[in-house]
Amino acid sequence: MEQIVQGLKELEEKNIFHRDIKLENILIETGSDVPRARLIDFGMSSFTERDTVHEMDYGE
């Protein structure tokens, strides 16, 4: 979970709004000694300006 939160912070710093965070869009990479969480599927993502309010219906 900590890795996903860190990834979201990095996206925010780059003004990227994922818009589709759900369990199906989180992969756990187990090929090394330390498992890594990866956020995937940026198909609904968008770039945004700082302090912009986004409105979106739930379930879209």
C-alpha distance matrix in Angstrom:
0.0 3.8 5.4 5.2 6.4 8.7 9.9 10.7 12.6 14.4 15.4 16.7 18.7 20.3 21.0 19.2 18.3 16.3 17.7 16.2 12.5 12.3 11.1 14.1 13.0 9.9 11.3 10.5 13.3 14.9 18.1 17.7 17.3 13.7 11.4 9.9 7.7 10.1 10.8 14.4 17.4 18.5 21.7 21.5 20.2 22.7 23.6 24.2 26.1 24.8 25.4 26.0 25.4 24.4 25.5 24.4 25.2 22.5 22.4 23.7
3.8 0.0 3.8 5.5 5.2 6.2 8.6 9.9 10.6 12.5 14.3 15.4 16.7 18.8 19.9 18.7 18.4 17.0 18.9 18.2 14.6 15.2 14.4 17.2 15.5 12.5 13.6 12.5 14.5 16.1 18.8 17.7 17.0 13.3 11.9 10.1 8.8 11.1 12.0 15.8 19.0 19.6 23.1 22.8 21.0 23.0 23.2 23.7 25.2 23.6 24.4 25.5 25.3 24.8 26.4 25.8 27.0 24.6 25.0 26.0
5.4 3.8 0.0 3.8 5.5 5.0 6.1 8.6 9.9 10.6 12.3 14.2 15.4 16.8 18.4 16.9 17.0 15.4 17.9 17.0 13.8 14.6 13.8 15.9 13.7 10.5 11.2 10.3 11.7 13.8 16.2 15.3 15.3 11.6 10.0 7.3 6.0 7.8 9.3 13.0 16.4 17.1 20.7 20.9 19.0 21.1 21.4 22.4 24.1 23.0 24.3 25.2 25.3 24.5 26.4 25.6 27.0 24.8 24.9 25.4
5.2 5.5 3.8 0.0 3.8 5.4 5.0 6.2 8.6 9.8 10.5 12.3 14.3 15.4 16.3 14.3 13.9 12.0 14.2 13.3 10.0 11.2 11.0 13.1 10.7 8.2 10.0 10.4 12.6 15.3 17.9 17.7 18.2 14.6 12.3 9.3 6.4 6.9 6.8 10.6 13.6 14.1 17.6 17.5 15.8 18.1 18.8 19.7 21.8 20.9 22.0 22.4 22.3 21.2 22.8 21.8 23.3 21.1 21.1 21.6
6.4 5.2 5.5 3.8 0.0 3.8 5.4 5.1 6.3 8.7 9.8 10.5 12.5 14.4 15.1 13.9 13.4 12.5 14.5 14.4 11.3 12.9 13.5 16.0 13.7 11.6 13.8 14.1 16.2 18.7 21.3 20.7 20.8 17.0 15.2 12.4 10.0 10.6 9.9 13.6 16.2 16.0 19.4 18.7 16.5 18.2 18.4 18.6 20.2 18.7 19.5 20.4 20.3 19.8 21.7 21.2 22.9 20.9 21.7 22.3
8.7 6.2 5.0 5.4 3.8 0.0 3.8 5.4 5.1 6.4 8.8 9.9 10.7 12.8 14.3 13.6 14.1 13.6 16.4 16.6 13.9 15.9 16.2 18.3 15.5 13.3 14.8 14.7 16.0 18.5 20.5 19.4 19.6 16.0 14.8 11.8 10.2 10.6 10.6 14.2 17.0 16.5 20.2 19.9 17.3 18.5 18.1 18.6 19.9 18.4 19.8 21.1 21.7 21.4 23.8 23.6 25.6 24.0 24.7 24.9
9.9 8.6 6.1 5.0 5.4 3.8 0.0 3.8 5.4 5.1 6.3 8.7 9.9 10.8 12.4 10.9 11.7 10.7 13.9 14.0 11.8 14.1 14.7 16.1 12.8 11.1 12.7 13.4 14.6 17.6 19.4 18.9 19.8 16.4 14.7 11.1 9.1 8.1 7.5 10.8 13.5 12.9 16.6 16.7 14.0 15.5 15.4 16.5 18.4 17.6 19.4 20.0 20.7 20.0 22.3 21.8 24.0 22.5 22.8 22.6
10.7 9.9 8.6 6.2 5.1 5.4 3.8 0.0 3.8 5.4 5.0 6.2 8.7 9.9 10.3 8.8 8.8 8.4 11.1 12.0 9.9 12.8 14.3 15.9 12.8 11.9 14.4 15.7 17.5 20.6 22.6 22.4 23.3 19.7 17.8 14.3 11.7 10.5 8.6 11.5 13.4 12.3 15.7 14.9 12.1 13.4 13.4 13.9 15.7 14.7 16.1 16.6 17.1 16.4 18.7 18.5 20.7 19.4 20.2 20.0
12.6 10.6 9.9 8.6 6.3 5.1 5.4 3.8 0.0 3.8 5.4 5.0 6.3 8.8 9.7 9.7 10.5 11.3 14.0 15.4 13.5 16.4 17.9 19.7 16.6 15.5 17.6 18.5 19.9 22.8 24.6 23.9 24.4 20.8 19.5 16.2 14.2 13.4 12.1 15.0 16.9 15.4 18.8 17.8 14.7 15.1 14.1 14.0 15.0 13.3 14.9 16.2 17.2 17.3 20.1 20.5 23.1 22.1 23.3 23.1
14.4 12.5 10.6 9.8 8.7 6.4 5.1 5.4 3.8 0.0 3.8 5.4 5.1 6.5 8.8 8.7 10.7 11.4 14.8 16.2 14.8 17.8 19.1 20.3 16.8 15.7 17.3 18.3 19.0 22.1 23.4 22.7 23.6 20.3 19.2 15.6 14.0 12.6 11.6 14.1 16.0 14.2 17.8 17.4 14.1 14.3 13.0 13.7 14.8 13.8 16.2 17.3 18.8 18.7 21.7 22.0 24.8 24.0 24.9 24.2
15.4 14.3 12.3 10.5 9.8 8.8 6.3 5.0 5.4 3.8 0.0 3.8 5.4 5.1 6.2 5.1 7.1 8.0 11.5 13.2 12.5 15.9 17.8 18.5 15.0 14.8 16.8 18.5 19.6 23.0 24.4 24.2 25.6 22.3 20.6 16.9 14.7 12.5 10.5 12.2 13.4 11.1 14.4 13.8 10.3 10.5 9.5 10.6 12.4 12.1 14.5 14.9 16.3 15.7 18.6 18.8 21.7 21.2 22.0 20.9
16.7 15.4 14.2 12.3 10.5 9.9 8.7 6.2 5.0 5.4 3.8 0.0 3.8 5.3 4.8 5.6 7.0 9.3 11.9 14.4 13.7 17.3 19.6 20.8 17.4 17.4 19.8 21.5 22.8 26.1 27.7 27.4 28.4 25.0 23.4 19.8 17.5 15.7 13.5 15.4 16.3 13.7 16.6 15.2 11.7 11.1 9.5 9.1 10.0 8.9 11.0 11.9 13.5 13.7 16.9 17.7 20.8 20.6 22.1 21.2
18.7 16.7 15.4 14.3 12.5 10.7 9.9 8.7 6.3 5.1 5.4 3.8 0.0 3.8 5.5 7.7 10.2 12.5 15.5 17.9 17.2 20.7 22.6 23.8 20.3 19.9 21.9 23.1 24.0 27.1 28.3 27.6 28.6 25.3 24.2 20.7 19.0 17.3 15.7 17.6 18.7 16.1 19.1 18.1 14.4 13.3 10.9 10.6 10.6 9.3 12.1 13.7 16.0 16.7 20.1 21.2 24.4 24.4 25.8 24.8
20.3 18.8 16.8 15.4 14.4 12.8 10.8 9.9 8.8 6.5 5.1 5.3 3.8 0.0 3.8 5.6 9.0 11.3 14.6 17.0 17.0 20.6 22.7 23.2 19.5 19.6 21.4 23.1 23.7 27.1 28.0 27.7 29.2 26.1 24.8 21.1 19.3 16.9 15.1 16.2 16.9 13.9 16.6 16.0 12.2 10.8 8.2 8.9 9.7 9.8 13.1 13.8 16.3 16.4 19.8 20.7 24.0 24.2 25.3 23.8
21.0 19.9 18.4 16.3 15.1 14.3 12.4 10.3 9.7 8.8 6.2 4.8 5.5 3.8 0.0 3.8 6.6 9.8 12.3 15.4 15.9 19.6 22.2 22.8 19.3 20.0 22.3 24.4 25.5 29.0 30.3 30.2 31.7 28.5 26.8 23.1 20.8 18.4 15.9 16.7 16.7 13.4 15.6 14.2 10.4 8.4 5.6 5.3 6.3 6.9 10.0 10.1 12.5 12.7 16.2 17.3 20.8 21.4 22.8 21.2
19.2 18.7 16.9 14.3 13.9 13.6 10.9 8.8 9.7 8.7 5.1 5.6 7.7 5.6 3.8 0.0 3.8 6.3 9.3 12.0 12.7 16.5 19.1 19.3 15.8 16.8 19.2 21.6 22.8 26.4 27.8 28.2 29.8 26.7 24.6 20.9 18.3 15.6 12.7 13.2 12.9 9.6 11.9 10.7 6.9 5.8 4.6 6.1 8.8 10.0 12.5 11.7 13.2 12.3 15.3 15.6 18.8 19.1 20.0 18.3
18.3 18.4 17.0 13.9 13.4 14.1 11.7 8.8 10.5 10.7 7.1 7.0 10.2 9.0 6.6 3.8 0.0 3.9 5.8 9.0 10.0 13.8 16.9 17.3 14.2 15.6 18.6 21.2 23.0 26.6 28.4 29.0 30.6 27.3 24.9 21.3 18.2 15.7 12.3 12.7 12.0 9.0 10.9 8.6 5.4 5.3 6.0 6.6 9.8 10.7 12.1 10.7 11.2 9.5 12.1 12.1 15.2 15.3 16.4 14.8
16.3 17.0 15.4 12.0 12.5 13.6 10.7 8.4 11.3 11.4 8.0 9.3 12.5 11.3 9.8 6.3 3.9 0.0 3.8 5.7 6.8 10.5 13.4 13.5 10.4 12.1 15.1 18.1 20.0 23.7 25.6 26.5 28.3 25.1 22.4 18.9 15.6 12.9 9.2 9.3 8.5 6.1 8.3 6.6 4.2 6.7 8.8 10.2 13.6 14.5 15.7 14.3 14.1 11.8 13.5 12.4 14.8 14.2 14.5 13.1
17.7 18.9 17.9 14.2 14.5 16.4 13.9 11.1 14.0 14.8 11.5 11.9 15.5 14.6 12.3 9.3 5.8 3.8 0.0 3.8 6.2 9.5 13.1 13.3 11.0 13.3 16.7 19.8 22.3 25.8 28.0 29.2 30.8 27.6 24.6 21.4 17.8 15.4 11.7 11.4 9.9 8.1 8.9 5.9 5.5 7.8 10.6 11.3 14.7 15.7 16.1 14.0 12.9 9.9 10.7 8.9 11.0 10.5 10.8 9.4
16.2 18.2 17.0 13.3 14.4 16.6 14.0 12.0 15.4 16.2 13.2 14.4 17.9 17.0 15.4 12.0 9.0 5.7 3.8 0.0 3.8 6.3 9.7 9.5 7.7 10.5 13.9 17.2 19.9 23.3 25.7 27.2 28.9 25.9 22.6 19.6 15.9 13.7 10.0 9.4 7.8 7.7 8.4 6.5 7.5 10.7 13.8 15.0 18.4 19.2 19.7 17.8 16.5 13.4 13.5 11.0 12.0 10.4 9.6 8.8
12.5 14.6 13.8 10.0 11.3 13.9 11.8 9.9 13.5 14.8 12.5 13.7 17.2 17.0 15.9 12.7 10.0 6.8 6.2 3.8 0.0 3.8 7.1 8.2 6.3 8.0 11.7 14.6 17.5 20.8 23.5 24.7 26.0 22.9 19.6 16.8 13.0 11.4 8.1 8.8 8.8 9.4 11.2 9.9 10.0 13.1 15.5 16.5 19.6 19.8 20.2 18.9 17.7 15.1 15.5 13.4 14.2 11.9 11.4 11.6
12.3 15.2 14.6 11.2 12.9 15.9 14.1 12.8 16.4 17.8 15.9 17.3 20.7 20.6 19.6 16.5 13.8 10.5 9.5 6.3 3.8 0.0 3.8 5.5 5.5 7.1 10.7 13.4 16.8 19.6 22.6 24.1 25.4 22.4 18.9 16.6 12.9 11.9 9.3 9.8 10.1 11.8 13.2 12.4 13.2 16.6 19.2 20.3 23.4 23.5 23.7 22.5 20.9 18.2 18.1 15.5 15.4 12.5 11.1 12.2
11.1 14.4 13.8 11.0 13.5 16.2 14.7 14.3 17.9 19.1 17.8 19.6 22.6 22.7 22.2 19.1 16.9 13.4 13.1 9.7 7.1 3.8 0.0 3.8 5.3 5.4 8.3 10.6 14.2 16.6 19.8 21.5 22.6 19.9 16.2 14.6 11.1 10.9 9.3 10.1 11.2 13.7 15.4 15.3 16.1 19.6 22.1 23.4 26.5 26.5 26.9 25.9 24.5 21.9 21.8 19.2 19.0 15.9 14.2 15.5
14.1 17.2 15.9 13.1 16.0 18.3 16.1 15.9 19.7 20.3 18.5 20.8 23.8 23.2 22.8 19.3 17.3 13.5 13.3 9.5 8.2 5.5 3.8 0.0 3.8 5.6 7.7 10.8 13.9 16.5 19.3 21.5 23.2 20.9 17.1 15.3 12.1 11.0 9.3 8.6 9.1 12.2 13.3 14.0 15.3 19.0 21.9 23.7 27.1 27.6 28.3 26.9 25.6 22.8 22.6 19.7 19.4 16.6 14.3 14.9
13.0 15.5 13.7 10.7 13.7 15.5 12.8 12.8 16.6 16.8 15.0 17.4 20.3 19.5 19.3 15.8 14.2 10.4 11.0 7.7 6.3 5.5 5.3 3.8 0.0 3.8 6.6 10.1 12.8 16.0 18.5 20.4 22.3 19.7 16.1 13.7 10.2 8.2 5.9 5.1 6.0 8.9 10.8 11.6 12.3 16.0 18.6 20.6 23.9 24.5 25.5 24.3 23.5 20.7 21.2 18.6 19.1 16.7 15.0 14.9
9.9 12.5 10.5 8.2 11.6 13.3 11.1 11.9 15.5 15.7 14.8 17.4 19.9 19.6 20.0 16.8 15.6 12.1 13.3 10.5 8.0 7.1 5.4 5.6 3.8 0.0 3.8 6.7 9.8 12.9 15.7 17.2 18.8 16.1 12.5 10.1 6.6 5.6 4.8 6.1 8.8 11.3 13.9 14.8 14.7 18.1 20.2 22.1 25.1 25.3 26.4 25.7 25.0 22.7 23.4 21.2 21.8 19.3 17.9 18.2
11.3 13.6 11.2 10.0 13.8 14.8 12.7 14.4 17.6 17.3 16.8 19.8 21.9 21.4 22.3 19.2 18.6 15.1 16.7 13.9 11.7 10.7 8.3 7.7 6.6 3.8 0.0 3.8 6.3 9.5 12.1 14.0 15.9 13.7 10.0 8.1 5.7 5.1 6.5 7.2 10.3 13.2 15.7 17.3 17.3 20.7 22.6 24.8 27.8 28.1 29.5 28.9 28.5 26.2 27.1 24.8 25.4 22.9 21.2 21.4
10.5 12.5 10.3 10.4 14.1 14.7 13.4 15.7 18.5 18.3 18.5 21.5 23.1 23.1 24.4 21.6 21.2 18.1 19.8 17.2 14.6 13.4 10.6 10.8 10.1 6.7 3.8 0.0 3.8 6.2 9.4 10.9 12.4 10.2 6.4 5.6 4.5 6.3 9.0 10.5 13.9 16.6 19.4 20.9 20.5 23.7 25.3 27.4 30.2 30.1 31.5 31.3 31.0 29.0 30.0 27.9 28.5 25.8 24.3 24.8
13.3 14.5 11.7 12.6 16.2 16.0 14.6 17.5 19.9 19.0 19.6 22.8 24.0 23.7 25.5 22.8 23.0 20.0 22.3 19.9 17.5 16.8 14.2 13.9 12.8 9.8 6.3 3.8 0.0 3.8 5.9 7.7 10.1 8.6 5.5 5.0 6.2 7.4 10.8 11.9 15.4 17.9 20.7 22.7 22.1 25.1 26.5 28.8 31.5 31.5 33.3 33.2 33.3 31.4 32.6 30.7 31.5 29.0 27.5 27.7
14.9 16.1 13.8 15.3 18.7 18.5 17.6 20.6 22.8 22.1 23.0 26.1 27.1 27.1 29.0 26.4 26.6 23.7 25.8 23.3 20.8 19.6 16.6 16.5 16.0 12.9 9.5 6.2 3.8 0.0 3.8 5.6 7.5 7.1 4.7 6.8 9.0 11.0 14.4 15.6 19.0 21.7 24.4 26.4 25.9 28.9 30.2 32.5 35.1 34.9 36.6 36.7 36.7 34.9 36.0 34.1 34.7 32.0 30.5 30.9
18.1 18.8 16.2 17.9 21.3 20.5 19.4 22.6 24.6 23.4 24.4 27.7 28.3 28.0 30.3 27.8 28.4 25.6 28.0 25.7 23.5 22.6 19.8 19.3 18.5 15.7 12.1 9.4 5.9 3.8 0.0 3.8 7.1 8.1 7.3 8.9 11.6 12.9 16.5 17.2 20.5 23.0 25.7 28.0 27.4 30.3 31.4 33.9 36.5 36.5 38.5 38.6 38.9 37.1 38.4 36.5 37.4 34.9 33.3 33.4
17.7 17.7 15.3 17.7 20.7 19.4 18.9 22.4 23.9 22.7 24.2 27.4 27.6 27.7 30.2 28.2 29.0 26.5 29.2 27.2 24.7 24.1 21.5 21.5 20.4 17.2 14.0 10.9 7.7 5.6 3.8 0.0 3.8 5.4 6.5 8.4 12.0 13.8 17.5 19.0 22.5 24.6 27.6 29.7 28.7 31.3 32.0 34.3 36.5 36.2 38.3 38.7 39.2 37.8 39.4 37.8 38.8 36.4 35.1 35.3
17.3 17.0 15.3 18.2 20.8 19.6 19.8 23.3 24.4 23.6 25.6 28.4 28.6 29.2 31.7 29.8 30.6 28.3 30.8 28.9 26.0 25.4 22.6 23.2 22.3 18.8 15.9 12.4 10.1 7.5 7.1 3.8 0.0 3.8 6.5 9.4 13.0 15.6 19.3 21.3 25.0 27.0 30.2 32.0 30.8 33.3 33.9 35.9 37.9 37.3 39.1 39.8 40.2 39.0 40.6 39.2 40.1 37.6 36.5 37.0
13.7 13.3 11.6 14.6 17.0 16.0 16.4 19.7 20.8 20.3 22.3 25.0 25.3 26.1 28.5 26.7 27.3 25.1 27.6 25.9 22.9 22.4 19.9 20.9 19.7 16.1 13.7 10.2 8.6 7.1 8.1 5.4 3.8 0.0 3.8 6.4 9.9 12.8 16.4 18.8 22.6 24.4 27.7 29.2 27.9 30.4 30.9 32.7 34.7 33.8 35.6 36.4 36.7 35.6 37.2 35.9 36.9 34.4 33.5 34.1
11.4 11.9 10.0 12.3 15.2 14.8 14.7 17.8 19.5 19.2 20.6 23.4 24.2 24.8 26.8 24.6 24.9 22.4 24.6 22.6 19.6 18.9 16.2 17.1 16.1 12.5 10.0 6.4 5.5 4.7 7.3 6.5 6.5 3.8 0.0 3.8 6.8 9.9 13.4 15.7 19.4 21.5 24.7 26.1 25.1 27.9 28.8 30.6 32.9 32.3 33.9 34.3 34.4 33.0 34.4 32.8 33.7 31.0 30.0 30.6
9.9 10.1 7.3 9.3 12.4 11.8 11.1 14.3 16.2 15.6 16.9 19.8 20.7 21.1 23.1 20.9 21.3 18.9 21.4 19.6 16.8 16.6 14.6 15.3 13.7 10.1 8.1 5.6 5.0 6.8 8.9 8.4 9.4 6.4 3.8 0.0 3.8 6.4 10.1 12.6 16.4 18.1 21.5 22.9 21.6 24.2 25.0 26.9 29.2 28.7 30.4 30.8 31.0 29.7 31.2 29.8 30.9 28.5 27.7 28.0
7.7 8.8 6.0 6.4 10.0 10.2 9.1 11.7 14.2 14.0 14.7 17.5 19.0 19.3 20.8 18.3 18.2 15.6 17.8 15.9 13.0 12.9 11.1 12.1 10.2 6.6 5.7 4.5 6.2 9.0 11.6 12.0 13.0 9.9 6.8 3.8 0.0 3.8 6.8 9.7 13.4 15.2 18.5 19.6 18.5 21.3 22.4 24.2 26.7 26.3 27.8 27.9 27.9 26.3 27.7 26.1 27.2 24.8 23.9 24.2
10.1 11.1 7.8 6.9 10.6 10.6 8.1 10.5 13.4 12.6 12.5 15.7 17.3 16.9 18.4 15.6 15.7 12.9 15.4 13.7 11.4 11.9 10.9 11.0 8.2 5.6 5.1 6.3 7.4 11.0 12.9 13.8 15.6 12.8 9.9 6.4 3.8 0.0 3.8 6.2 10.1 11.7 15.0 16.4 15.3 18.2 19.4 21.5 24.2 24.3 26.1 25.9 26.0 24.2 25.7 24.1 25.4 23.3 22.3 22.2
10.8 12.0 9.3 6.8 9.9 10.6 7.5 8.6 12.1 11.6 10.5 13.5 15.7 15.1 15.9 12.7 12.3 9.2 11.7 10.0 8.1 9.3 9.3 9.3 5.9 4.8 6.5 9.0 10.8 14.4 16.5 17.5 19.3 16.4 13.4 10.1 6.8 3.8 0.0 3.8 7.2 8.5 11.9 12.9 11.8 14.8 16.4 18.4 21.4 21.7 23.3 22.7 22.7 20.7 22.1 20.4 21.8 19.9 19.0 18.6
14.4 15.8 13.0 10.6 13.6 14.2 10.8 11.5 15.0 14.1 12.2 15.4 17.6 16.2 16.7 13.2 12.7 9.3 11.4 9.4 8.8 9.8 10.1 8.6 5.1 6.1 7.2 10.5 11.9 15.6 17.2 19.0 21.3 18.8 15.7 12.6 9.7 6.2 3.8 0.0 3.8 6.1 9.0 10.8 10.5 13.8 16.0 18.6 21.9 22.8 24.5 23.4 23.4 20.9 22.1 20.1 21.3 19.7 18.3 17.4
17.4 19.0 16.4 13.6 16.2 17.0 13.5 13.4 16.9 16.0 13.4 16.3 18.7 16.9 16.7 12.9 12.0 8.5 9.9 7.8 8.8 10.1 11.2 9.1 6.0 8.8 10.3 13.9 15.4 19.0 20.5 22.5 25.0 22.6 19.4 16.4 13.4 10.1 7.2 3.8 0.0 3.8 5.5 7.7 8.4 11.9 14.7 17.5 21.0 22.5 24.1 22.5 22.2 19.4 20.2 17.9 19.1 17.9 16.3 14.7
18.5 19.6 17.1 14.1 16.0 16.5 12.9 12.3 15.4 14.2 11.1 13.7 16.1 13.9 13.4 9.6 9.0 6.1 8.1 7.7 9.4 11.8 13.7 12.2 8.9 11.3 13.2 16.6 17.9 21.7 23.0 24.6 27.0 24.4 21.5 18.1 15.2 11.7 8.5 6.1 3.8 0.0 3.8 5.5 5.0 8.3 11.0 13.9 17.5 19.2 21.0 19.3 19.4 16.8 18.1 16.3 18.1 17.5 16.5 14.5
21.7 23.1 20.7 17.6 19.4 20.2 16.6 15.7 18.8 17.8 14.4 16.6 19.1 16.6 15.6 11.9 10.9 8.3 8.9 8.4 11.2 13.2 15.4 13.3 10.8 13.9 15.7 19.4 20.7 24.4 25.7 27.6 30.2 27.7 24.7 21.5 18.5 15.0 11.9 9.0 5.5 3.8 0.0 3.8 5.6 8.6 11.9 14.9 18.6 20.8 22.4 20.1 20.0 16.9 17.7 15.5 17.1 16.9 15.5 12.9
21.5 22.8 20.9 17.5 18.7 19.9 16.7 14.9 17.8 17.4 13.8 15.2 18.1 16.0 14.2 10.7 8.6 6.6 5.9 6.5 9.9 12.4 15.3 14.0 11.6 14.8 17.3 20.9 22.7 26.4 28.0 29.7 32.0 29.2 26.1 22.9 19.6 16.4 12.9 10.8 7.7 5.5 3.8 0.0 3.8 6.7 10.4 12.6 16.4 18.5 19.6 17.0 16.5 13.3 13.9 11.7 13.6 13.7 12.9 10.1
20.2 21.0 19.0 15.8 16.5 17.3 14.0 12.1 14.7 14.1 10.3 11.7 14.4 12.2 10.4 6.9 5.4 4.2 5.5 7.5 10.0 13.2 16.1 15.3 12.3 14.7 17.3 20.5 22.1 25.9 27.4 28.7 30.8 27.9 25.1 21.6 18.5 15.3 11.8 10.5 8.4 5.0 5.6 3.8 0.0 3.8 7.1 9.5 13.3 15.2 16.8 14.7 14.8 12.1 13.7 12.5 15.1 15.3 15.2 12.8
22.7 23.0 21.1 18.1 18.2 18.5 15.5 13.4 15.1 14.3 10.5 11.1 13.3 10.8 8.4 5.8 5.3 6.7 7.8 10.7 13.1 16.6 19.6 19.0 16.0 18.1 20.7 23.7 25.1 28.9 30.3 31.3 33.3 30.4 27.9 24.2 21.3 18.2 14.8 13.8 11.9 8.3 8.6 6.7 3.8 0.0 3.8 6.3 10.1 12.6 14.4 12.1 13.0 10.8 13.1 12.8 15.9 16.9 17.4 14.8
23.6 23.2 21.4 18.8 18.4 18.1 15.4 13.4 14.1 13.0 9.5 9.5 10.9 8.2 5.6 4.6 6.0 8.8 10.6 13.8 15.5 19.2 22.1 21.9 18.6 20.2 22.6 25.3 26.5 30.2 31.4 32.0 33.9 30.9 28.8 25.0 22.4 19.4 16.4 16.0 14.7 11.0 11.9 10.4 7.1 3.8 0.0 3.8 7.1 9.8 12.3 10.6 12.5 11.4 14.4 15.0 18.5 19.6 20.6 18.2
24.2 23.7 22.4 19.7 18.6 18.6 16.5 13.9 14.0 13.7 10.6 9.1 10.6 8.9 5.3 6.1 6.6 10.2 11.3 15.0 16.5 20.3 23.4 23.7 20.6 22.1 24.8 27.4 28.8 32.5 33.9 34.3 35.9 32.7 30.6 26.9 24.2 21.5 18.4 18.6 17.5 13.9 14.9 12.6 9.5 6.3 3.8 0.0 3.8 6.6 8.7 6.9 9.3 9.0 12.5 14.0 17.7 19.1 20.7 18.6
26.1 25.2 24.1 21.8 20.2 19.9 18.4 15.7 15.0 14.8 12.4 10.0 10.6 9.7 6.3 8.8 9.8 13.6 14.7 18.4 19.6 23.4 26.5 27.1 23.9 25.1 27.8 30.2 31.5 35.1 36.5 36.5 37.9 34.7 32.9 29.2 26.7 24.2 21.4 21.9 21.0 17.5 18.6 16.4 13.3 10.1 7.1 3.8 0.0 3.8 6.4 5.7 9.2 10.4 14.0 16.3 20.1 21.6 23.7 21.8
24.8 23.6 23.0 20.9 18.7 18.4 17.6 14.7 13.3 13.8 12.1 8.9 9.3 9.8 6.9 10.0 10.7 14.5 15.7 19.2 19.8 23.5 26.5 27.6 24.5 25.3 28.1 30.1 31.5 34.9 36.5 36.2 37.3 33.8 32.3 28.7 26.3 24.3 21.7 22.8 22.5 19.2 20.8 18.5 15.2 12.6 9.8 6.6 3.8 0.0 3.8 5.5 8.9 11.0 14.8 17.3 20.9 22.1 24.5 23.1
25.4 24.4 24.3 22.0 19.5 19.8 19.4 16.1 14.9 16.2 14.5 11.0 12.1 13.1 10.0 12.5 12.1 15.7 16.1 19.7 20.2 23.7 26.9 28.3 25.5 26.4 29.5 31.5 33.3 36.6 38.5 38.3 39.1 35.6 33.9 30.4 27.8 26.1 23.3 24.5 24.1 21.0 22.4 19.6 16.8 14.4 12.3 8.7 6.4 3.8 0.0 3.8 6.5 9.6 13.0 16.0 19.4 20.8 23.6 22.6
26.0 25.5 25.2 22.4 20.4 21.1 20.0 16.6 16.2 17.3 14.9 11.9 13.7 13.8 10.1 11.7 10.7 14.3 14.0 17.8 18.9 22.5 25.9 26.9 24.3 25.7 28.9 31.3 33.2 36.7 38.6 38.7 39.8 36.4 34.3 30.8 27.9 25.9 22.7 23.4 22.5 19.3 20.1 17.0 14.7 12.1 10.6 6.9 5.7 5.5 3.8 0.0 3.8 6.4 9.9 12.9 16.5 18.3 21.0 19.7
25.4 25.3 25.3 22.3 20.3 21.7 20.7 17.1 17.2 18.8 16.3 13.5 16.0 16.3 12.5 13.2 11.2 14.1 12.9 16.5 17.7 20.9 24.5 25.6 23.5 25.0 28.5 31.0 33.3 36.7 38.9 39.2 40.2 36.7 34.4 31.0 27.9 26.0 22.7 23.4 22.2 19.4 20.0 16.5 14.8 13.0 12.5 9.3 9.2 8.9 6.5 3.8 0.0 3.8 6.6 10.0 13.3 15.2 18.2 17.2
24.4 24.8 24.5 21.2 19.8 21.4 20.0 16.4 17.3 18.7 15.7 13.7 16.7 16.4 12.7 12.3 9.5 11.8 9.9 13.4 15.1 18.2 21.9 22.8 20.7 22.7 26.2 29.0 31.4 34.9 37.1 37.8 39.0 35.6 33.0 29.7 26.3 24.2 20.7 20.9 19.4 16.8 16.9 13.3 12.1 10.8 11.4 9.0 10.4 11.0 9.6 6.4 3.8 0.0 3.8 6.5 10.1 12.1 14.9 13.5
25.5 26.4 26.4 22.8 21.7 23.8 22.3 18.7 20.1 21.7 18.6 16.9 20.1 19.8 16.2 15.3 12.1 13.5 10.7 13.5 15.5 18.1 21.8 22.6 21.2 23.4 27.1 30.0 32.6 36.0 38.4 39.4 40.6 37.2 34.4 31.2 27.7 25.7 22.1 22.1 20.2 18.1 17.7 13.9 13.7 13.1 14.4 12.5 14.0 14.8 13.0 9.9 6.6 3.8 0.0 3.8 6.9 9.5 12.5 11.4
24.4 25.8 25.6 21.8 21.2 23.6 21.8 18.5 20.5 22.0 18.8 17.7 21.2 20.7 17.3 15.6 12.1 12.4 8.9 11.0 13.4 15.5 19.2 19.7 18.6 21.2 24.8 27.9 30.7 34.1 36.5 37.8 39.2 35.9 32.8 29.8 26.1 24.1 20.4 20.1 17.9 16.3 15.5 11.7 12.5 12.8 15.0 14.0 16.3 17.3 16.0 12.9 10.0 6.5 3.8 0.0 3.8 6.3 8.9 7.6
25.2 27.0 27.0 23.3 22.9 25.6 24.0 20.7 23.1 24.8 21.7 20.8 24.4 24.0 20.8 18.8 15.2 14.8 11.0 12.0 14.2 15.4 19.0 19.4 19.1 21.8 25.4 28.5 31.5 34.7 37.4 38.8 40.1 36.9 33.7 30.9 27.2 25.4 21.8 21.3 19.1 18.1 17.1 13.6 15.1 15.9 18.5 17.7 20.1 20.9 19.4 16.5 13.3 10.1 6.9 3.8 0.0 3.8 6.4 6.1
22.5 24.6 24.8 21.1 20.9 24.0 22.5 19.4 22.1 24.0 21.2 20.6 24.4 24.2 21.4 19.1 15.3 14.2 10.5 10.4 11.9 12.5 15.9 16.6 16.7 19.3 22.9 25.8 29.0 32.0 34.9 36.4 37.6 34.4 31.0 28.5 24.8 23.3 19.9 19.7 17.9 17.5 16.9 13.7 15.3 16.9 19.6 19.1 21.6 22.1 20.8 18.3 15.2 12.1 9.5 6.3 3.8 0.0 3.8 5.6
22.4 25.0 24.9 21.1 21.7 24.7 22.8 20.2 23.3 24.9 22.0 22.1 25.8 25.3 22.8 20.0 16.4 14.5 10.8 9.6 11.4 11.1 14.2 14.3 15.0 17.9 21.2 24.3 27.5 30.5 33.3 35.1 36.5 33.5 30.0 27.7 23.9 22.3 19.0 18.3 16.3 16.5 15.5 12.9 15.2 17.4 20.6 20.7 23.7 24.5 23.6 21.0 18.2 14.9 12.5 8.9 6.4 3.8 0.0 3.8
23.7 26.0 25.4 21.6 22.3 24.9 22.6 20.0 23.1 24.2 20.9 21.2 24.8 23.8 21.2 18.3 14.8 13.1 9.4 8.8 11.6 12.2 15.5 14.9 14.9 18.2 21.4 24.8 27.7 30.9 33.4 35.3 37.0 34.1 30.6 28.0 24.2 22.2 18.6 17.4 14.7 14.5 12.9 10.1 12.8 14.8 18.2 18.6 21.8 23.1 22.6 19.7 17.2 13.5 11.4 7.6 6.1 5.6 3.8 0.0
